[in-house]
């Protein structure tokens, strides 16, 4: 299942929309901000049914 949550970039403060494939379960990966191009560490958590539970966005160097 594909979900499109919004997250706030920890560098520039802009709200961006990311694409998440929840069939992969819990994930952690780096994606660049579409506005300022800084690397954001995204932590994706899914519930027992495979639905998106929450997304955390942190700076890569922080």
PDB file of N, CA, C and O in Angstrom:
ATOM      1  N   UNK A   1       0.838  -1.166   0.000  1.00  0.00           N
ATOM      2  CA  UNK A   1       0.000   0.000   0.000  1.00  0.00           C
ATOM      3  C   UNK A   1       0.893   1.243   0.000  1.00  0.00           C
ATOM      4  O   UNK A   1       1.882   1.298   0.731  1.00  0.00           O
ATOM      5  N   UNK A   2       0.554   2.213  -0.799  1.00  0.00           N
ATOM      6  CA  UNK A   2       1.300   3.452  -0.906  1.00  0.00           C
ATOM      7  C   UNK A   2       0.585   4.529  -0.100  1.00  0.00           C
ATOM      8  O   UNK A   2      -0.631   4.691  -0.204  1.00  0.00           O
ATOM      9  N   UNK A   3       1.357   5.269   0.711  1.00  0.00           N
ATOM     10  CA  UNK A   3       0.813   6.369   1.497  1.00  0.00           C
ATOM     11  C   UNK A   3       1.652   7.605   1.191  1.00  0.00           C
ATOM     12  O   UNK A   3       2.816   7.478   0.810  1.00  0.00           O
ATOM     13  N   UNK A   4       1.088   8.790   1.351  1.00  0.00           N
ATOM     14  CA  UNK A   4       1.797  10.036   1.079  1.00  0.00           C
ATOM     15  C   UNK A   4       1.686  10.992   2.265  1.00  0.00           C
ATOM     16  O   UNK A   4       0.961  11.985   2.198  1.00  0.00           O
ATOM     17  N   UNK A   5       2.407  10.694   3.356  1.00  0.00           N
ATOM     18  CA  UNK A   5       2.350  11.578   4.521  1.00  0.00           C
ATOM     19  C   UNK A   5       3.174  12.851   4.294  1.00  0.00           C
ATOM     20  O   UNK A   5       4.062  12.887   3.442  1.00  0.00           O
ATOM     21  N   UNK A   6       2.867  13.874   5.058  1.00  0.00           N
ATOM     22  CA  UNK A   6       3.643  15.104   5.052  1.00  0.00           C
ATOM     23  C   UNK A   6       4.542  15.116   6.276  1.00  0.00           C
ATOM     24  O   UNK A   6       4.145  14.679   7.357  1.00  0.00           O
ATOM     25  N   UNK A   7       5.760  15.620   6.097  1.00  0.00           N
ATOM     26  CA  UNK A   7       6.705  15.776   7.199  1.00  0.00           C
ATOM     27  C   UNK A   7       7.304  17.174   7.113  1.00  0.00           C
ATOM     28  O   UNK A   7       7.297  17.803   6.055  1.00  0.00           O
ATOM     29  N   UNK A   8       7.815  17.645   8.230  1.00  0.00           N
ATOM     30  CA  UNK A   8       8.471  18.949   8.267  1.00  0.00           C
ATOM     31  C   UNK A   8       9.976  18.726   8.205  1.00  0.00           C
ATOM     32  O   UNK A   8      10.533  17.964   8.995  1.00  0.00           O
ATOM     33  N   UNK A   9      10.628  19.397   7.260  1.00  0.00           N
ATOM     34  CA  UNK A   9      12.081  19.283   7.129  1.00  0.00           C
ATOM     35  C   UNK A   9      12.735  19.859   8.382  1.00  0.00           C
ATOM     36  O   UNK A   9      12.425  20.983   8.776  1.00  0.00           O
ATOM     37  N   UNK A  10      13.645  19.096   9.019  1.00  0.00           N
ATOM     38  CA  UNK A  10      14.303  19.583  10.225  1.00  0.00           C
ATOM     39  C   UNK A  10      15.336  20.683   9.946  1.00  0.00           C
ATOM     40  O   UNK A  10      15.851  21.297  10.881  1.00  0.00           O
ATOM     41  N   UNK A  11      15.638  20.932   8.685  1.00  0.00           N
ATOM     42  CA  UNK A  11      16.607  21.964   8.315  1.00  0.00           C
ATOM     43  C   UNK A  11      15.930  23.281   7.956  1.00  0.00           C
ATOM     44  O   UNK A  11      16.226  24.316   8.552  1.00  0.00           O
ATOM     45  N   UNK A  12      15.019  23.243   6.981  1.00  0.00           N
ATOM     46  CA  UNK A  12      14.433  24.487   6.470  1.00  0.00           C
ATOM     47  C   UNK A  12      13.025  24.753   6.996  1.00  0.00           C
ATOM     48  O   UNK A  12      12.506  25.856   6.827  1.00  0.00           O
ATOM     49  N   UNK A  13      12.395  23.754   7.636  1.00  0.00           N
ATOM     50  CA  UNK A  13      11.070  23.946   8.213  1.00  0.00           C
ATOM     51  C   UNK A  13       9.914  23.839   7.246  1.00  0.00           C
ATOM     52  O   UNK A  13       8.760  24.012   7.639  1.00  0.00           O
ATOM     53  N   UNK A  14      10.201  23.556   5.985  1.00  0.00           N
ATOM     54  CA  UNK A  14       9.136  23.399   4.992  1.00  0.00           C
ATOM     55  C   UNK A  14       8.433  22.057   5.172  1.00  0.00           C
ATOM     56  O   UNK A  14       9.059  21.064   5.543  1.00  0.00           O
ATOM     57  N   UNK A  15       7.147  22.038   4.909  1.00  0.00           N
ATOM     58  CA  UNK A  15       6.391  20.792   4.929  1.00  0.00           C
ATOM     59  C   UNK A  15       6.493  20.164   3.548  1.00  0.00           C
ATOM     60  O   UNK A  15       6.173  20.792   2.539  1.00  0.00           O
ATOM     61  N   UNK A  16       6.944  18.916   3.517  1.00  0.00           N
ATOM     62  CA  UNK A  16       7.079  18.197   2.250  1.00  0.00           C
ATOM     63  C   UNK A  16       6.271  16.902   2.330  1.00  0.00           C
ATOM     64  O   UNK A  16       6.028  16.369   3.413  1.00  0.00           O
ATOM     65  N   UNK A  17       5.871  16.422   1.191  1.00  0.00           N
ATOM     66  CA  UNK A  17       5.136  15.159   1.097  1.00  0.00           C
ATOM     67  C   UNK A  17       6.089  14.089   0.588  1.00  0.00           C
ATOM     68  O   UNK A  17       6.794  14.287  -0.402  1.00  0.00           O
ATOM     69  N   UNK A  18       6.102  12.957   1.274  1.00  0.00           N
ATOM     70  CA  UNK A  18       6.938  11.832   0.854  1.00  0.00           C
ATOM     71  C   UNK A  18       6.038  10.673   0.445  1.00  0.00           C
ATOM     72  O   UNK A  18       4.863  10.623   0.808  1.00  0.00           O
ATOM     73  N   UNK A  19       6.603   9.751  -0.308  1.00  0.00           N
ATOM     74  CA  UNK A  19       5.872   8.559  -0.735  1.00  0.00           C
ATOM     75  C   UNK A  19       6.418   7.374   0.050  1.00  0.00           C
ATOM     76  O   UNK A  19       7.625   7.130   0.047  1.00  0.00           O
ATOM     77  N   UNK A  20       5.533   6.636   0.725  1.00  0.00           N
ATOM     78  CA  UNK A  20       5.928   5.514   1.568  1.00  0.00           C
ATOM     79  C   UNK A  20       5.199   4.252   1.109  1.00  0.00           C
ATOM     80  O   UNK A  20       3.978   4.246   0.959  1.00  0.00           O
ATOM     81  N   UNK A  21       5.965   3.189   0.889  1.00  0.00           N
ATOM     82  CA  UNK A  21       5.397   1.880   0.591  1.00  0.00           C
ATOM     83  C   UNK A  21       5.280   1.125   1.913  1.00  0.00           C
ATOM     84  O   UNK A  21       6.274   0.605   2.419  1.00  0.00           O
ATOM     85  N   UNK A  22       4.081   1.062   2.471  1.00  0.00           N
ATOM     86  CA  UNK A  22       3.887   0.451   3.790  1.00  0.00           C
ATOM     87  C   UNK A  22       3.970  -1.076   3.754  1.00  0.00           C
ATOM     88  O   UNK A  22       4.018  -1.707   4.810  1.00  0.00           O
ATOM     89  N   UNK A  23       3.988  -1.680   2.569  1.00  0.00           N
ATOM     90  CA  UNK A  23       4.110  -3.137   2.500  1.00  0.00           C
ATOM     91  C   UNK A  23       5.492  -3.597   2.946  1.00  0.00           C
ATOM     92  O   UNK A  23       5.688  -4.779   3.227  1.00  0.00           O
ATOM     93  N   UNK A  24       6.458  -2.671   3.014  1.00  0.00           N
ATOM     94  CA  UNK A  24       7.811  -3.013   3.456  1.00  0.00           C
ATOM     95  C   UNK A  24       7.927  -3.008   4.981  1.00  0.00           C
ATOM     96  O   UNK A  24       8.986  -3.343   5.512  1.00  0.00           O
ATOM     97  N   UNK A  25       6.867  -2.637   5.691  1.00  0.00           N
ATOM     98  CA  UNK A  25       6.904  -2.622   7.153  1.00  0.00           C
ATOM     99  C   UNK A  25       7.675  -1.430   7.687  1.00  0.00           C
ATOM    100  O   UNK A  25       7.783  -0.399   7.023  1.00  0.00           O
ATOM    101  N   UNK A  26       8.213  -1.577   8.893  1.00  0.00           N
ATOM    102  CA  UNK A  26       8.994  -0.502   9.507  1.00  0.00           C
ATOM    103  C   UNK A  26      10.263  -0.275   8.688  1.00  0.00           C
ATOM    104  O   UNK A  26      10.907  -1.222   8.237  1.00  0.00           O
ATOM    105  N   UNK A  27      10.607   1.002   8.508  1.00  0.00           N
ATOM    106  CA  UNK A  27      11.748   1.344   7.669  1.00  0.00           C
ATOM    107  C   UNK A  27      12.507   2.512   8.274  1.00  0.00           C
ATOM    108  O   UNK A  27      11.976   3.278   9.078  1.00  0.00           O
ATOM    109  N   UNK A  28      13.762   2.629   7.868  1.00  0.00           N
ATOM    110  CA  UNK A  28      14.581   3.796   8.221  1.00  0.00           C
ATOM    111  C   UNK A  28      15.489   4.054   7.027  1.00  0.00           C
ATOM    112  O   UNK A  28      16.255   3.179   6.626  1.00  0.00           O
ATOM    113  N   UNK A  29      15.405   5.248   6.462  1.00  0.00           N
ATOM    114  CA  UNK A  29      16.224   5.574   5.305  1.00  0.00           C
ATOM    115  C   UNK A  29      16.423   7.080   5.206  1.00  0.00           C
ATOM    116  O   UNK A  29      15.767   7.849   5.910  1.00  0.00           O
ATOM    117  N   UNK A  30      17.335   7.496   4.325  1.00  0.00           N
ATOM    118  CA  UNK A  30      17.646   8.909   4.128  1.00  0.00           C
ATOM    119  C   UNK A  30      17.057   9.354   2.799  1.00  0.00           C
ATOM    120  O   UNK A  30      17.197   8.680   1.779  1.00  0.00           O
ATOM    121  N   UNK A  31      16.392  10.510   2.836  1.00  0.00           N
ATOM    122  CA  UNK A  31      15.839  11.115   1.628  1.00  0.00           C
ATOM    123  C   UNK A  31      16.131  12.608   1.694  1.00  0.00           C
ATOM    124  O   UNK A  31      15.997  13.221   2.753  1.00  0.00           O
ATOM    125  N   UNK A  32      16.529  13.191   0.574  1.00  0.00           N
ATOM    126  CA  UNK A  32      16.826  14.616   0.545  1.00  0.00           C
ATOM    127  C   UNK A  32      15.544  15.440   0.549  1.00  0.00           C
ATOM    128  O   UNK A  32      14.548  15.062  -0.066  1.00  0.00           O
ATOM    129  N   UNK A  33      15.583  16.580   1.255  1.00  0.00           N
ATOM    130  CA  UNK A  33      14.460  17.517   1.249  1.00  0.00           C
ATOM    131  C   UNK A  33      14.303  18.052  -0.174  1.00  0.00           C
ATOM    132  O   UNK A  33      15.291  18.384  -0.828  1.00  0.00           O
ATOM    133  N   UNK A  34      13.075  18.134  -0.645  1.00  0.00           N
ATOM    134  CA  UNK A  34      12.809  18.620  -1.997  1.00  0.00           C
ATOM    135  C   UNK A  34      13.008  20.129  -2.112  1.00  0.00           C
ATOM    136  O   UNK A  34      13.098  20.662  -3.218  1.00  0.00           O
ATOM    137  N   UNK A  35      13.079  20.818  -0.973  1.00  0.00           N
ATOM    138  CA  UNK A  35      13.215  22.273  -0.980  1.00  0.00           C
ATOM    139  C   UNK A  35      14.676  22.691  -0.804  1.00  0.00           C
ATOM    140  O   UNK A  35      15.212  23.433  -1.627  1.00  0.00           O
ATOM    141  N   UNK A  36      15.326  22.213   0.276  1.00  0.00           N
ATOM    142  CA  UNK A  36      16.694  22.666   0.578  1.00  0.00           C
ATOM    143  C   UNK A  36      17.775  21.634   0.252  1.00  0.00           C
ATOM    144  O   UNK A  36      18.963  21.933   0.372  1.00  0.00           O
ATOM    145  N   UNK A  37      17.390  20.443  -0.151  1.00  0.00           N
ATOM    146  CA  UNK A  37      18.300  19.371  -0.573  1.00  0.00           C
ATOM    147  C   UNK A  37      19.150  18.778   0.553  1.00  0.00           C
ATOM    148  O   UNK A  37      20.121  18.073   0.276  1.00  0.00           O
ATOM    149  N   UNK A  38      18.810  19.045   1.807  1.00  0.00           N
ATOM    150  CA  UNK A  38      19.542  18.462   2.928  1.00  0.00           C
ATOM    151  C   UNK A  38      19.042  17.037   3.190  1.00  0.00           C
ATOM    152  O   UNK A  38      17.873  16.741   2.940  1.00  0.00           O
ATOM    153  N   UNK A  39      19.913  16.153   3.690  1.00  0.00           N
ATOM    154  CA  UNK A  39      19.526  14.761   3.941  1.00  0.00           C
ATOM    155  C   UNK A  39      18.693  14.611   5.220  1.00  0.00           C
ATOM    156  O   UNK A  39      19.124  15.016   6.299  1.00  0.00           O
ATOM    157  N   UNK A  40      17.514  14.035   5.089  1.00  0.00           N
ATOM    158  CA  UNK A  40      16.614  13.810   6.212  1.00  0.00           C
ATOM    159  C   UNK A  40      16.550  12.309   6.486  1.00  0.00           C
ATOM    160  O   UNK A  40      16.336  11.518   5.568  1.00  0.00           O
ATOM    161  N   UNK A  41      16.735  11.918   7.743  1.00  0.00           N
ATOM    162  CA  UNK A  41      16.575  10.520   8.139  1.00  0.00           C
ATOM    163  C   UNK A  41      15.093  10.323   8.458  1.00  0.00           C
ATOM    164  O   UNK A  41      14.555  10.943   9.375  1.00  0.00           O
ATOM    165  N   UNK A  42      14.449   9.456   7.692  1.00  0.00           N
ATOM    166  CA  UNK A  42      13.031   9.160   7.879  1.00  0.00           C
ATOM    167  C   UNK A  42      12.885   7.806   8.558  1.00  0.00           C
ATOM    168  O   UNK A  42      13.452   6.809   8.109  1.00  0.00           O
ATOM    169  N   UNK A  43      12.131   7.782   9.626  1.00  0.00           N
ATOM    170  CA  UNK A  43      11.807   6.540  10.310  1.00  0.00           C
ATOM    171  C   UNK A  43      10.316   6.309  10.132  1.00  0.00           C
ATOM    172  O   UNK A  43       9.491   7.094  10.598  1.00  0.00           O
ATOM    173  N   UNK A  44       9.982   5.214   9.448  1.00  0.00           N
ATOM    174  CA  UNK A  44       8.604   4.876   9.122  1.00  0.00           C
ATOM    175  C   UNK A  44       8.151   3.740  10.036  1.00  0.00           C
ATOM    176  O   UNK A  44       8.812   2.705  10.118  1.00  0.00           O
ATOM    177  N   UNK A  45       7.039   3.932  10.714  1.00  0.00           N
ATOM    178  CA  UNK A  45       6.495   2.882  11.578  1.00  0.00           C
ATOM    179  C   UNK A  45       5.111   2.497  11.073  1.00  0.00           C
ATOM    180  O   UNK A  45       4.280   3.352  10.766  1.00  0.00           O
ATOM    181  N   UNK A  46       4.886   1.193  10.996  1.00  0.00           N
ATOM    182  CA  UNK A  46       3.581   0.674  10.580  1.00  0.00           C
ATOM    183  C   UNK A  46       2.956  -0.095  11.738  1.00  0.00           C
ATOM    184  O   UNK A  46       3.652  -0.577  12.632  1.00  0.00           O
ATOM    185  N   UNK A  47       1.638  -0.198  11.704  1.00  0.00           N
ATOM    186  CA  UNK A  47       0.960  -0.961  12.757  1.00  0.00           C
ATOM    187  C   UNK A  47       0.882  -2.432  12.357  1.00  0.00           C
ATOM    188  O   UNK A  47       1.401  -2.823  11.311  1.00  0.00           O
ATOM    189  N   UNK A  48       0.238  -3.238  13.184  1.00  0.00           N
ATOM    190  CA  UNK A  48       0.151  -4.691  12.938  1.00  0.00           C
ATOM    191  C   UNK A  48      -0.591  -5.036  11.654  1.00  0.00           C
ATOM    192  O   UNK A  48      -0.362  -6.094  11.069  1.00  0.00           O
ATOM    193  N   UNK A  49      -1.476  -4.152  11.216  1.00  0.00           N
ATOM    194  CA  UNK A  49      -2.243  -4.385   9.992  1.00  0.00           C
ATOM    195  C   UNK A  49      -1.502  -3.904   8.748  1.00  0.00           C
ATOM    196  O   UNK A  49      -1.987  -4.088   7.632  1.00  0.00           O
ATOM    197  N   UNK A  50      -0.323  -3.287   8.929  1.00  0.00           N
ATOM    198  CA  UNK A  50       0.457  -2.804   7.795  1.00  0.00           C
ATOM    199  C   UNK A  50       0.138  -1.383   7.387  1.00  0.00           C
ATOM    200  O   UNK A  50       0.642  -0.907   6.371  1.00  0.00           O
ATOM    201  N   UNK A  51      -0.691  -0.693   8.160  1.00  0.00           N
ATOM    202  CA  UNK A  51      -1.017   0.700   7.861  1.00  0.00           C
ATOM    203  C   UNK A  51       0.034   1.618   8.474  1.00  0.00           C
ATOM    204  O   UNK A  51       0.674   1.270   9.466  1.00  0.00           O
ATOM    205  N   UNK A  52       0.201   2.780   7.879  1.00  0.00           N
ATOM    206  CA  UNK A  52       1.158   3.750   8.385  1.00  0.00           C
ATOM    207  C   UNK A  52       0.749   4.218   9.772  1.00  0.00           C
ATOM    208  O   UNK A  52      -0.373   4.685   9.969  1.00  0.00           O
ATOM    209  N   UNK A  53       1.656   4.093  10.733  1.00  0.00           N
ATOM    210  CA  UNK A  53       1.398   4.530  12.102  1.00  0.00           C
ATOM    211  C   UNK A  53       1.934   5.942  12.309  1.00  0.00           C
ATOM    212  O   UNK A  53       1.192   6.838  12.709  1.00  0.00           O
ATOM    213  N   UNK A  54       3.233   6.144  12.034  1.00  0.00           N
ATOM    214  CA  UNK A  54       3.802   7.490  12.113  1.00  0.00           C
ATOM    215  C   UNK A  54       5.125   7.562  11.352  1.00  0.00           C
ATOM    216  O   UNK A  54       5.746   6.547  11.037  1.00  0.00           O
ATOM    217  N   UNK A  55       5.530   8.800  11.071  1.00  0.00           N
ATOM    218  CA  UNK A  55       6.791   9.074  10.390  1.00  0.00           C
ATOM    219  C   UNK A  55       7.554  10.090  11.216  1.00  0.00           C
ATOM    220  O   UNK A  55       6.999  11.117  11.607  1.00  0.00           O
ATOM    221  N   UNK A  56       8.822   9.815  11.484  1.00  0.00           N
ATOM    222  CA  UNK A  56       9.696  10.761  12.167  1.00  0.00           C
ATOM    223  C   UNK A  56      10.735  11.251  11.170  1.00  0.00           C
ATOM    224  O   UNK A  56      11.296  10.462  10.409  1.00  0.00           O
ATOM    225  N   UNK A  57      10.990  12.559  11.177  1.00  0.00           N
ATOM    226  CA  UNK A  57      11.994  13.164  10.298  1.00  0.00           C
ATOM    227  C   UNK A  57      13.047  13.848  11.162  1.00  0.00           C
ATOM    228  O   UNK A  57      12.727  14.727  11.962  1.00  0.00           O
ATOM    229  N   UNK A  58      14.311  13.439  10.996  1.00  0.00           N
ATOM    230  CA  UNK A  58      15.419  13.973  11.788  1.00  0.00           C
ATOM    231  C   UNK A  58      16.551  14.393  10.867  1.00  0.00           C
ATOM    232  O   UNK A  58      16.692  13.855   9.769  1.00  0.00           O
ATOM    233  N   UNK A  59      17.361  15.354  11.307  1.00  0.00           N
ATOM    234  CA  UNK A  59      18.525  15.710  10.491  1.00  0.00           C
ATOM    235  C   UNK A  59      19.535  14.574  10.477  1.00  0.00           C
ATOM    236  O   UNK A  59      19.693  13.880  11.481  1.00  0.00           O
ATOM    237  N   UNK A  60      20.214  14.372   9.368  1.00  0.00           N
ATOM    238  CA  UNK A  60      21.188  13.276   9.269  1.00  0.00           C
ATOM    239  C   UNK A  60      22.378  13.504  10.194  1.00  0.00           C
ATOM    240  O   UNK A  60      22.928  12.550  10.746  1.00  0.00           O
ATOM    241  N   UNK A  61      22.768  14.734  10.363  1.00  0.00           N
ATOM    242  CA  UNK A  61      23.955  15.040  11.154  1.00  0.00           C
ATOM    243  C   UNK A  61      23.617  15.495  12.560  1.00  0.00           C
ATOM    244  O   UNK A  61      24.405  16.196  13.193  1.00  0.00           O
ATOM    245  N   UNK A  62      22.444  15.100  13.056  1.00  0.00           N
ATOM    246  CA  UNK A  62      22.051  15.607  14.362  1.00  0.00           C
ATOM    247  C   UNK A  62      21.650  14.566  15.247  1.00  0.00           C
ATOM    248  O   UNK A  62      21.288  14.834  16.392  1.00  0.00           O
TER     249      UNK A  62
END
